[in-house]
Amino acid sequence: MTNIKIYTVLIALLSAQICLSQTIDDLMPYMQDFKNVSASNTVTITSYKKDGSHYVYAGGFEGIDIFSLNKEGKLTSIGTQKLYKKEGPARGMVADNIDGNDYLFVANKHGNAIETFKILSDGLLEQVSLTMDTDETHLGIAITLQVVHMQQGSYLFIGGLEETPGLSSFKIHNDGKLTHVQSRKDDETIYTDGIIGMFTHKIKGKTFLYTGGFQDNGVSSFRVFENGTFKNINNIGDNTTDRYLTGAYPVTGVRLGNNYYVIVGHRHHKYYKRGGFIKNPDFVYHGDGVSVFKVNRKGALVPHFVLKDDESTKLQGQTRIEIVSVTNNEAILAVGTRDDGSIQLCKLDENGTLTPLNYLETGYSIYYGLRSHQIEGTNLLIAGSNRFDLKKIATYKVSPKIDRDGKVLRHIVNLKYKEEATEAQVDEAVKAFENLKNEIPEITHLEWGVNDSKEGASKDLTHTFTLTFNDDHAREIYLFHEAHIALVKKIGPIIDDVLVMDYWTKK
């Protein structure tokens, strides 16, 4: 190959790397769909691929809503599943394959039980096992589940919030039933008081489990053995310099090159107003941040990096961190926040540096209900909220940011009221719609009118409302705003038909 050809190839490779880097640094979540749920709210979301089909399980108080999911992020409701004692909420859910059988494991928080459901060929569920809390286990107010696969079997690790917290391991049998292996009660040396996040790394033939302690403000690492037993490796508590762990919440991890990382977020205790919920109220608020730990050759955690929240990020009240995509030298993470009500994308490079990318204000608080899912190379996020008035889940596609500079969004709502609706009811509905401008400041302009077209192609729609938004954040906030949800609930009974269309245009 001539020098000119070699130079041309190098330039092409360098250009491709630059374009790829620019694309990754400019990623943004865009909403694709949202659907109602039958449960009182959405607490936890998980997803699963079975026989080429993709399913979403949204758990809340009383039950689980089941959806199919396609590559475009469109959801189709296919059924529901009641929980033990009709309680819940389904606070922790994980789906996995055990010896050729597909199972969904559910932590029934207030039922103090673990429910095992077989995932059927159509994605629906069939309960096969119910494991109750005992004096020797720590399933009371169970919250978090983690499946750990070993060479000779698979184990379910369980953590939660209870008066006597700790960590438990159960062997998973091929029929979905659980057998208790080991439990360790929380003490002053480990951080297992309120395990809300867990993650597993396999390093050179050894398996390590990492837990976050919500109440005792720290993280712990454990070695997991072939028989499902475990022992503590090391423990790291909160401080005000190189980690932010007051209210340690989501825990995840990733391998980049030869480096293993554990990423920990927190919902700081300052955000909890309920008296008596925080066991140790003597804490200092030192800001919000995402802590990155490097795993050494013994499986122990080593403080490595902190991404601190500032005016350009949305990291207040982190409740879920999902790995969106991974290459050999960098990973894209999505951070769901309850107090900022946003999805913040971040990039973790091979050196363990976490960099904020773009965020989307979802318009609702995310309470553990965030899940990353990939279909044929398309990166999707499924999110829900613990809000009892919302009762919805939404899907987002993570893709390069669209240039909206100099544009605004027009949101057009065309309505037809029922024939039996009185003039007073219609007037009241119109005034309520007009009042949204006062309730939701993200609406920059609102106008409406009664149809006056003579073409006969109006499909009997009579009223048109046009709302203007400056950006994607504003539309999301409007769609899921309490005032908008209340309006839909109020005027819904007198609406006969509706047509909604959005478009971007120059200001």
N, C-alpha and C positions, 0 to 999 in steps of 0.2 A: 504493500500500500504506500502510495506517495505521501510526502509530507503534507501536501495540500489536502489530500483526502483525510488524513489523520486529523489535521486541523479542523476540517469541516465537521467531522464526526464529534470532536470534542466540543465545538461550538454548539452543535445540535443538542448534545447531552446536557451541557451547561444551561442552555435555554430552557430545555424541558424541566430541569430541576428548579430553575427560577420560577417558571410558570406554575409548577406543582406547589412550590412553597407559597407563592402569592395566593393560589386558590385555597390552600389550607388555612392561611392566615385570615382569609376573608369569608370564612364559613358563617352561616346564619341559619337558625331554625325558622322555617316557614310553616304555618298551619295548613294542613291538608283537609282535615275533617273533624267533626265532633258529633258525638251521639249521647243520648240520654242513658242513664243507668237506673235500674229498678231499686237498687240499694239506697239507703238513706244518704250516703255520700261515697266518695272514693278515697280509700285509705292507702291501699297497696295495689300495684299493678305488676303483673309478670306476663311473659309471652313464651310461646313454644312453637317449634316447627315439628309437625308430625305428618309423615307420608306425603311430603311436598306441599302441605297446606300450613298456613300460619294462623295461630290463634292468640287472642289476648284475653287475660283473666283479670278482671277489675273487682277487687274485694273491698267491701265496706261493712257498715253495720247491717246485720241480718243475712247478707248473702253475697254471692259472687255473680257478676255479669260476664257472659261469655260472648266474644265476638270473633269473627274471622277477619283477617287483615290482608289486603293485597299490596302490590308493589307501589301503587300510587298513594298508599296510606289511607285508603278508604276502609271504613269499618262497617261490618254487617252483623247485627245482633242475631245470635243463633240460640240463645237460651240463658237460663239462670240456674243457680245451685244454692239451696238453703244451707245454712250452717247449723252446727250442733246447738240445740236450745234456741235457735234463731237469734243468737247473740252476736258473737264476733266482737269487734270487727275483725275481718281477715287481715291482721296486721302484718304478718310475714307470709309470703308465698314463694315457693320455688318449685319449678317443674324440671324433671330429669328422667333419664332412662335407667332403669334398674333391671339388669339381666333380661333385656329385650322387652320389658314392659314400661309404659310411659305413665308416670305418676305426677300428681300435683300435691305437694305438701303444704298445709295451711296451718298457721299459728292462730288459733282462736283465742284472742286476747282475754276477753272476759269469760270465756268458757273454760279457761285454764286447761286447755287440751290442744293436742295436735291431731288434725284430721288428715287422713290420706285418701285421695281420690284417684281412681284410675281414669286416665284420659282415653276416652273411647275413639273409635275411628272417625267420628264426625266432630271431634273436639269437645263434646259434652263430657260430663263428669259422673262417676259412680263411686260412692263412698265404699272403701274396703277396710278401713281401720280407723279406730278412735282411741288415742292414747291419752289417758287422764294424768293429771299431776298427782304426785305422791309425796310423802315426807322425805324421800331420798332423792327426788328429782327436782329440777328447777323449771317447771313448765307453767307456774303461776304467772298470769299476765304475760304469756309467751308473746314475743314480738318478732324475733329474728331467727331465720333458719338458714343453714348452709349445708349443702350436700358435699361430702368429701369422698372421692373415689380412691380406694386403695386396690392393690393387686388382688387381694383375696376377698374383697367385699366393699360395700358402700355404707357410709354412715351419715346420719343426720345430726348436726350440731345445733343446739337450741339455746337461745338466750332471751332474757326479758326483763321486765320491771316487776319486782315483787318484794315482799318484806324480807325474805331470805334469798337474795339473788345469787346467781352463779352460772356455771356453764355445764351443759349436759351433752352426752354423746349416746346415740341409739343406733344399733345395727338395723339396716333396712333389708328386709327379706324380699324375695322375688314376688311375693304376693302383696307387698306394700305394707305389711305389718312391721311394727317397731319393737325391738328388744333393748332394754336399758343396758348400757355398757359401763358408763362412768359418769359421775357428777362431781363437780368441785364447787364447794360453797365459797362465795366471795369473802375475801378478808382484806386486811390492810396492805397486803403485798401485791395483789393483782387488781386489774381494772376490769371487773365484770359486774359492777353494780349498774344495771340498766344497759344490757348489750343491745344496741340498736343497729350496729353494723358489724359484719364479719366478712373476711375474705381469706382465700387459701392460695398459697404459692407452693409449687413443687420445684425444689431446687436440688439437682444432682441426686435424684432418687429419694429425697426426703420431703416430707409434707409438713408444712407449717400453716397454722391458723392464727389469724390476727383479729382481735376484738377491740371494740371501743366501749368504754365505761361512761355512760351518760351522767350518772349521778356522782361518780368519783373522779371524773375529769381526767381521763388518761386512756392509754392503749396498752394492750398486752399481746405478747406473742407466745404461741404454744407449739410444741412438736407433737404431731399426730402419728401414732404407730399403726402397724398393720392390723392389729386387733381392735382398733377404734379407741384405744386409751390415749391419754394425752398428758403432757407435763409442761409446766411453765418454763419459758426461756428468759424473757426479760420484760420489763414494765417501764413505761415512761409517762410521767404526769405533766399536767399543764404548767406553763410558766409565762412570762411576759416578754420573752426574747425570741426563742427559736421554735416555738410551736403554740398553736391556739387550740386548746382542747377542753375549755370549760363548756360542758355539755356536749362531749364527743358524740357524734351522731352517725353520719354515713361513713363507711369504710369500704374502699375498693383497692385495686392494685393492678399492676401491669409490668410485663417484662419488656425492656427496650435494649436490644443488643445483649450484652452480658450483665446488664444491671436489672435488679428487681426492686420495684418501688411499691410502697403502700401509701395511699392517699386518704387523708382523714379530714372530714369537715365537722362543723359543730353548729348547733343551735344554742347560742350562749344563754346561760341561765337568766340573764337580764330580760329575755323575752317572755318569761313565764310569770304570769301575774297571779296564778292560783296559789293561795296561801297553803303552805305545808307540802306542796308538791316537790320542791327542791329540798333535799335532805340537809344540805349544808348551805345556808343562805349567805354565809360569810365569803363572798367572792368579789373580785374586782373586775370590772369590764375594761378589757384592754384592746378592744376592737374585734373585728371579724377577720378571719383568714382561713385559707386552706393549707393544711400542713402536709408536706411530703417527707416520707421517711425512706431511707435506703435500707435494704436488707443485707446484712453481712453474711459471710459464709456459714455462720452458725444458725442463721435464721432469725437473728435478733434485729430489732428495729434501731436505727440510728437517725436522729434528727438531721434533716438534710436541707430543706428549703421551705419557706412560707410565702404564699401569695396573699398579701394583705389587701383587704377591701379598701377602696377609695371611691371618689366621686365618679369614676369611669367604669366601675364594676357593680355587679348586683350579687353580693355574697352574704347578705344579712339573713341569718336563720337558715343555714344549709341543712336540708333534710335528706337529700339523695344525691349521690354522685355516680354517674353512669359512664362507662367507657363506650364511646361512639364508634371509634375506629382505631386500628393499630397498624403501623408499618414497623419496619425493623428499627427505626430510629426516632419515632415520635408517635404520640397518641393524642386523640381528640377526646376531651371529657365534657360532659354536660352536667352542670351543677344546678339542681333544683332548689329553690329557696321558698321558705314559707313566709318570711317577713318582708322580703323584697318582691315576692310574687313574680318570679322571673325564672328563665332558663339561661344560665350563663355558660357559654362555651369557653373552654380553655385548651391550650396546647401544652403537653408535657414532652420535653425533648429528652434525648438519650442521656444527657447530663443531669437530669432530674430538676430542671428549671421549668416552672409552671408559668405560662404567659396567658393573660386574658385575651380572648378574641371578642366576638360580638355577643350581645345578649338580646333576648326578646322578653318584654314584659307581658306575661301571660294574662294578667287581669285577675288571677286567682292565686291563692296560697297553695303551694305544693307540700303535701305532708306525706312523704315517703312514696307517693304515687308518681314515680317517674321510671320509665323503662326504655332502654335502647334495644332496637331490633333491626336486623339487616335482611333485606330481601333482594337477591340478585344484584348485589353491589350498591343498592340504595339504602342509605342510612336514615332510619326513622326513629323518632322518639314518641312514646305514648305517655300522656300525663293526665293526672286527675287531681281533685282537691278534696279536702276534708270538709269543705263548706256544705252545710246541710241544705242550703237553698239552691245550690248549683246542680248537683246530681248529673254530672256530665264527665266524659273523658274526651280528650282531643289528641290528634296525631299531628306530628310535625316532621317535615323533611329537612334534613341538614344538607344544605347545598351552598354554592358560592353566592355571596351577597348580590342582590339585584340593585342596580343603580336607580335610586328613586329621587336623585337630586333634581330640584325644581319642579317636583310633581306633588300632587295631592290625590287623595283617594275619595271618590264619590261612592257613597253607599245608598243604593236606591231600594226603597221598600214600597211595593205596590200591594194594596189591600182591597179586599172585598168583604164587607160586613154581611152577616146573616140577615135574611129578610125579616126575621122576627126581632132583630135588634131595634130598639127604640131610638128616636132622634136624640134623646137625652143621653143614652148610652154611647152613641157614636160621638157626640160632642165631648163627653167625658173622656173617651178613648183618645180623641185628637188632642185634647188639652194635656193629657198624661204624656203623650208622645212628644208634644212641644216642650214639656217641662224637663225632658231628658237633658236638654242643653244646660239647664241650671244644675242638674245632678251630676253630670259627667263633663268636666271641663275639657276633656280631650276632644269633644265635638266642637270644631271651630266654627261651623255654620250649620244651621238646620232650617229648612223651608219645606212647605207642604202645599198641596193644592188638590182640588177635586177634578177628576178627569173631564176634559172638554173635547176629546177627539171625536171626529165625525166619520172616521174610516171604518168603524165596526170591527176593529182588530184588537180591542182592549181586553178581551176575555172576561168582560163584565167587571173588571177591577175598577174601583171607583176613586180611591185615595192614593196619592203618591207622596212619600216623604223622602227628601234628599238630605243626607248627612255628609259632611265633609270632615276628613281626618288628614292630619299632616304626615303620618307615618304608620308603619305596621303595628307599633306598640299601641297607638291610640285605638285602632280597630279592635285589637285583642281586649284592651281594657273595657271598651264599650260592650263588646259581645258578652263578657262574663261579669259585668258590673252588677252589683246588687240591685241598682235602680232599674236596669234593663231587664234583669231576670224577673223582678217584681212586676214590671209592666207586662211582659209576655204572659205571666201567670194571670194577671188581672183581666186583660182584654182578650185573651185566648178564647174564652167561651163564646164570644160574639164574632169571631173571625171565621169567615167561610172559606177564604182562599188567600194565599199570599205568594208573591213572586219577588225574590230578592236578587239583585245583581250589583256587583262592584266593578269599578274600573279606575285606573290611574290616568290622570291627565295633567297637563301643565297648569301651574298656578295662574 
